[in-house]
Amino acid sequence: MYHHRLIAIGVLALLSLPAAATAFPDADIVAGEKHHQKYCIACHEQKYGGKDGSDIYIRVDRKVNSPSALSQQITSCTTMLNLDLFPEDEMNIAGYLNKHYYKFK
């Protein structure tokens, strides 16, 4: 009986893994990419280089090293540049960047 409970718990834990496989599970990646193109690329190309401003995300000494740091950086950019983004827009951008560059779990 006890053995069956352990197996059931193990199966449930494995089934929950896909939901926890990304730091931003509720992000709309497509919307995040559109916002990134509209609000982020031009500034990043000018300041950091790369054809799409991505050099900042892949540099060796990057400052963003956790999901919370990524969210904070996006909020900081939104505030400094007076961007008209809602928190869910920022989360979508974070999800897009995480999927393509950061790979936080």
C-alpha positions in Angstrom: 0.0 0.0 0.0 2.7 2.5 1.0 4.7 1.6 -2.2 1.7 2.5 -4.4 1.4 5.9 -2.7 5.1 6.6 -3.4 4.6 5.6 -7.1 1.5 7.9 -7.4 3.4 10.8 -5.8 6.3 10.2 -8.2 4.1 10.2 -11.2 2.3 13.4 -10.1 5.7 15.0 -9.6 6.8 14.1 -13.1 3.6 15.3 -14.6 4.1 18.7 -13.0 7.6 19.2 -14.5 6.6 20.7 -17.8 4.8 23.5 -16.0 7.9 24.3 -14.0 10.3 23.9 -17.0 10.4 27.7 -17.6 10.8 30.7 -15.4 7.9 32.5 -17.2 5.3 29.7 -17.8 2.4 32.1 -18.4 4.3 34.3 -20.9 2.9 34.8 -24.4 6.2 34.4 -26.4 4.8 35.7 -29.7 3.5 38.9 -28.0 6.8 39.2 -26.2 8.7 39.0 -29.4 6.5 41.7 -31.0 7.0 44.0 -28.0 10.7 43.3 -28.0 10.9 44.3 -31.7 8.9 47.4 -31.1 10.4 48.7 -27.8 13.8 47.1 -27.3 15.8 46.4 -30.5 16.6 50.0 -31.7 18.0 51.0 -28.3 20.0 47.8 -27.8 21.4 48.0 -31.3 22.6 51.6 -30.7 24.0 50.9 -27.3 25.2 47.3 -27.4 25.6 46.3 -31.0 24.4 43.2 -32.9 22.1 43.1 -35.8 19.1 42.8 -33.5 20.5 44.2 -30.3 21.1 40.8 -28.9 24.8 41.3 -28.0 23.7 42.5 -24.6 21.9 39.2 -23.9 24.8 37.0 -24.9 27.8 38.9 -23.5 30.1 37.1 -21.0 29.7 39.7 -18.3 26.0 40.1 -18.5 24.3 41.5 -15.3 21.1 39.5 -15.7 21.7 36.1 -14.1 18.3 35.1 -12.7 14.6 35.3 -13.7 14.0 38.0 -11.1 16.9 40.1 -12.4 15.5 39.8 -15.9 12.1 41.0 -14.8 13.7 43.8 -12.8 15.8 44.9 -15.8 12.8 45.0 -18.1 10.8 47.0 -15.6 13.7 49.4 -15.3 13.9 49.9 -19.0 10.1 50.4 -19.1 10.3 53.1 -16.4 13.4 54.9 -17.7 12.1 55.1 -21.3 8.5 55.8 -20.3 7.3 52.9 -22.3 3.6 52.2 -22.3 3.8 48.5 -21.2 1.7 46.6 -18.7 3.2 44.1 -16.3 1.9 41.3 -18.5 3.7 42.8 -21.5 6.9 42.9 -19.5 6.4 39.2 -18.5 5.8 38.4 -22.2 9.1 40.1 -23.1 10.9 38.2 -20.3 9.4 34.9 -21.5 10.6 35.7 -25.1 14.1 36.6 -23.9 14.3 33.7 -21.6 13.3 31.2 -24.4 15.8 32.6 -26.9 18.8 33.8 -24.7 18.7 33.2 -21.0 17.2 29.7 -20.6 16.4 30.1 -16.9 14.3 27.3 -15.4 
